[in-house]
Amino acid sequence: MALSFKSDTRRNWAIRYTFFFLGLICFGLGIAFSVKVKYLGLHPWDVLNVALADKFGWSIGIWSVLVGLALIVISLFISRKYINIGTFLNALLIGPILDFFLWLDILPEASHTWADYLILAVAILIIGVGGGLYVAAGIGAGPRDGFMLTVSDRTGFSVSKARILVECVILGIGYLLGGPIFIVTFLYTFILSPVFQLSLTVFAKLRDALSQPKPEKAEAH
């Protein structure tokens, strides 16, 4: 019985980390797609990362890591409630994954035609699926989500209000630094949230189904 329990526990953690890392890969890939058509607008956090890369050098991925780590440090001073191993892995890995896909130079370039909107739709779909995957894994919130949850706790605002507040501030900083802002920037939350919510529901159910203990074989008489 003990061996069976340990086996199920190992399998459960293997499933969770598989979901988590696949989610990070999808998330980084989706952002890489969106960066290719950045003139249409980016998510506020990506607006900031692109603006920092354009103004101060280094890659978008490196700035993603630095911003993520900065948010973790700030969150640690305010509350450690939402900081765990998954938070650090998220902060450290999505940026390099993003840079890797951009470095491969296999993604379609902007053509300034209707095809760019298709690329953007693919980007949002992949980001939403990636977010659902890594959150469904239950390894921990990313640094940005953790920071917004911390702001929500400290201010008494709802999570949605805290998200709007934080992202408006980030968008303002990105704008002042010359980041790519367009109509899609203001639609991201409305488009991405339903995709994320659906994928989270699907992958959470799938993880639970895969994690169910295997029925023990009947003992031979």
Secondary structure, DSSP 8 states (H G I E B T S, - for coil): -HHHHHHHHHHHHHHHHHHHHHHHHHHHHHHHHHHHTGGG---HHHHHHHHHHHHH-S-HHHHHHHHHHHHHHHHHHH--TT-SHHHHHHHHHHHHHHHHHHHHT-S----SSTHHHHHHHHHHHHHHHHHHHHHHTTS---HHHHHHHHHHHHH---HHHHHHHHHHHHHHHHHHTT----HHHHHHHHHHHHHHHHHHHHHHHHHHHHHS---------
